[in-house]
Amino acid sequence: MKFLLLFFALSQTAWSYVPTVESLFRNGSNPDMGGNVAIVNLKVTKVDPSGIVQDEKNSHSEYFRIYYTRTSDDVVKLNQFKFPDQSFNEDDFVHRAYYSNFNAFTLANQPASVEKSLFYGVMQSLALQDGQYLVNYLKSKGLPVKLNKEIINREKINLLAQYKQYLVTINQDKEARKTLENPLRPNAADKREHVEKVMNESMYVDTQHVVLAKEGSDMSWKVNAGGFDASVSYDKRYLQKVSFKGESGDIEFIFKDYGLVNATHVLPRFILIRDFNGDNYQVEVMNLRYASLNDASFVKKLREWDQKAKARNVEVLRPSFLL
């Protein structure tokens, strides 16, 4: 058993955080999702460039619920509802958007596809703790970012796998220790030197898109890849800012006032967005909850929503970055 414990300690060290672009967008300060469904309620209000609601009394806010479901075959399905008020009564939704396989290419042919894709990439980072959507989308736009699986140190992974098998074998058969060679401490000096070199390498190849920078007294990770820039706090891995400069214009997200949105998960309370038209919005994350739903139950729920949506098949104006 002590050998297994040693392996797990070693593998945890080897797999310790490496600031790749994908891992920075995993919202890694939070525990894992508490189920396969993420439900986030949003209040969206138009604001002035400083992020202040211009007229509290006469300002108009819109209310949305994003309902992510990850199925047993790892497909993300998205339902988004627009409500007339903050009661979020599911029977009263006035608009619904549904995608049976929501991925980085789903919105490619939609109007304002860049704004939408970046917004939902940010939301998947926050609610699903998943950086793959955003990285895949940026790749689709020709930016030189890569997924973790594309830059992982394969030789180091193979050595760890060999070591795990070695520990399992000698734990089951004490005599095997006498004949088996420890893959992390080979007998030959040149081979041992090479193994030590590999084990001292990073788990991921450095793509040079992430650097550590200091702003005043604060440290943060800076991401720069083509027209995409982001800032993530060094200590808690909180998203601070995301911006994208493209052919259609510039869009910017600023994340403010992080705090608990349920008993265990921390998100920014506010996301300030400046869209391609120069309009400014405040997206308030009102709450986030997780649930578990099997595929059969989800299909039943979809049918219920489909029936309700038939009676409300009308176009409702929404900010350009929302479905």
N, C-alpha and C positions, 0 to 999 in steps of 0.2 A: 504493500500500500504506500509506503514512504516513497517508492520510486514513482508511482503515479502522481503523488502530490508534488514531487520534484518536477515532473514533466509539466503539470498544469501551471506551476509557478513560472517555469521557463517559457512556456508558450504564451502566458499572459504578458510577460516582459517583451517577448518578441513581437506580440501583436499590439503593443501599447500604441497610443494615438500617434498617427502620422498625419500632418495637415495636408492631405490631398484636397482637391476641389470637392470631390464627392463627399468625403468625410466631414468637411466643414459645413456641408448642407444637410447633415443628418440630425441637426438639433440634438447633439450628443449629450447635452447636460441633463436630459430627461430620461426617466426609466423607460423601458419598452412599452409599446402600446398594450393596453389592457383588454385585448380582444382583436377581432378582425374588422371592426367597424369603427370609424372615427366620424363624429358628428360635431361640427363647429358652427356656432351662430355668429353672424356678423351684422353690425350696424354700419352703414355707409352714408357719409355726410359730405357734401361739397363744402370746401373751406377756402380761405384765402391763402396766398403763398406762404404765409408764416405758420400755417397749420391751425389757425384759429377760425372757429365758426363765426361768420360775419354777422349774422343776425340770429341769435338763439331762439327768439320768439317765432320768427317766420321761416327758419331754416327747415329744410325737408330732408328727412333721413329715410333710407331704404333698408329693408331687413331681409337677410338671406341666410339660408342654412345649406351648408355643403355637407353632403352625406357620402363619405367614401366607404366602399366595401371591398376588401381584398378576399377573393375567393380561394378555394382549396388549391386551384392550379395557378395561384399567384397572379391573377388578373385583377386590375383595379377597375371597379365600376364606380361611376360618379353620378349622383343625383343632386341637382341643385334646385332649391325652392326659393321663390320670392314671396314674402308675406306682406300684408298691408300694415302690420304693426308689430311691436316687439313681444306680443304674446306667443308668436311662433306656433300658433295652433295649426296642426298639420291638415286639418279639414278645410282651412281657409286660404291655402296658398293660391296665388294669382298667376304664377308662372312656374313651369318646371322644365329643366334641361336634363337630359339623360344620355349617358355614354356607356355602352356596354363593355368597352375596352379602352380606358382612358390612358393614353401614353403620350410621349413627347411629339408624336406626329398627328395626333387626333385633330388639332385645330389648325393645321397647316393652311387650309383653303378658306378659312373663315375671315370675314372682315376684322381688322384689328387683331390679327392672329398673334403678332409678337407680344402685344400688351397682355392678351389673355394667357398665352403660353407662359410668360414670365410670372404672372400673378399666380397661376395654378401650380407652377413650379415652386414658388415660394410657399404656397399653402401646403403642398405635399412635404416640403422640407419641415415645416412646423408641425403639422398634424399627423403625418404618417412617418415622420422621422426618416425620410427617404430622399437622398440626394441624387438618385439615378435619373429621375425625370428631368431635372434641371440640366444636368450634365449632357444627357442625350439630346435635349433641345438645343443647347448651345452648339453641340457637335453638328446638328442638322443645319445650323446657320453658318457652318464653316469655321467655327472657332476651334483653336487647337487644344481643347481640353480632352481629358480621357477618364474613363471609368476606372475604378480601383482594380477591377479584374484585368484591365489592359496594361497596367503598370506594376503589377505585383511581382515580387522577387520569387520566381518559380523555384530557383535552386534552394532558397532558404525554406520555402514551404515543403519541398521534397525532403530536406534534411530533418525537419521537424516531424514529418509523417514517419520517416524511418525510425526516429528516436522514440516516437510514441509506440510503434510496433515492438521495438526493442524492450521498452519498459514493460509492456504487457506480457511479452514472452518470458522475461526473467522473473517476473512476479508470479507467473503460473508454474514455471519450472526453474527451481533454484540452481540446478545443475547447468542450465543453459548459459549462465553467466561465465562459466569456465571456457566456453568455446565461442560464444558470440562476441563480436566486436562492437563496442559502443560507437554508433555512427557519428556522435559529436566529439568523440575522443579516439580517433583511429590510431592504430599503432605506428604506422609509417609517419615519419616527421613531416615530409612534404605534404602528405594528404591532411595531416592534422593542422598544418599551417593554413592550408586552403580552406578547411572547414571553419577555422576560427575567423578567417577573413570574411567568409560569407555570413556567419552568424553575427558579425559586428556591423554588417551592412543594414541599411533601412529596409523595412518590409516592402516599401514601394519605391520605384524609381522617381527621383525628383524631376518634375516637369518644368520647374522654374516658374510656375504660375502663382505660387503662394510664397509670400515673404512675411517675416515678422517685423512690424514697425512700431515706433513709439510716437504717440500723440500726447504731448504734455507729460503727465505722469502715468498714462495708461498705455498698455501694450495691446496690440491687436494683430490678427492675421489679415493680410491684404491679398485679395485675389485680383489678378489682372490677366485677361485673355482677350486680345482683340479689343472690341468695343465693350466688353463686359468687365465691370469692376464691382468688388464687394469688400465689406469690412466685417470681421467677426471677432468678438472680444476674445482675448487670449485665455483668460482664466475660466470663464463659464461657457465659452463657445456660443455666445448669443449673437445672432445676426444683428448688425448695426445699420448697415446700408447696402443697397444693391442698386446699380445703375447700368443702363445699356444704351449705347449709341448706335443707331442703325440708320439705314437709308430712309426710313419713314419718319425718323425723329429720335428724340431722347425720352427715356422713361426712368423714373427714380423712385425707390422705396426707402423710407426711413423708419426704423423700428424703435419704439419708445415704451418706457414704463413696463419692464418685465415683472411679472408676478404670477402667482398661482391662478390657474383657470379651472382647476379641479383640485382634488386632495393631494395630487402628486406631481402634476405637470405644470411647467412654467412656460408661458408664451408672452410675447409683447402685447400689452393691452391695446396699443394703437399702432397702426401702420399708416404712415403718411405717403400718399402716392401722387406724383405729378406725371400725367399721361402725355402722349405725343402731342396733344392739342394744347398743352400748357395748363390744362385744368387740374386743380388740386382737390384731393379727396382724403378724408380721414376714415380709415377702416378700423372700427372698434371690434376687437375679439371679445365677445360677450361671455362665451364659455366654450368649453371643449369637453366632450365625454366619449368614452369608449364602450363598446358593447361587443358581444359575441353573437353571431348569427350564422347558422349553417346554410348551405346552398339552397336547400329546399325551402327553408323559411324565407330566404331572401327572394326567391322566385315568387312566393305567395305575396310578399310585400310589394314587389314590383307590379303585380297584377292589380293590386288595390290602388296604387298610385296611378297606373295607366287609366283605370276607370275614372278616377277623379279628374285627371288631366284632360280627358276628352271634352268635358264640359267647360274647360277653361283654356281652350286652344286659341288664345289671343296674344298678340305681340305686346310686350310691356317694355317701355324704355328703361335701359339700364346703363350704367357707366361702361365705357368701351372695354375695360379690362375684365368685365364680368360676362358670364355666359348668358 
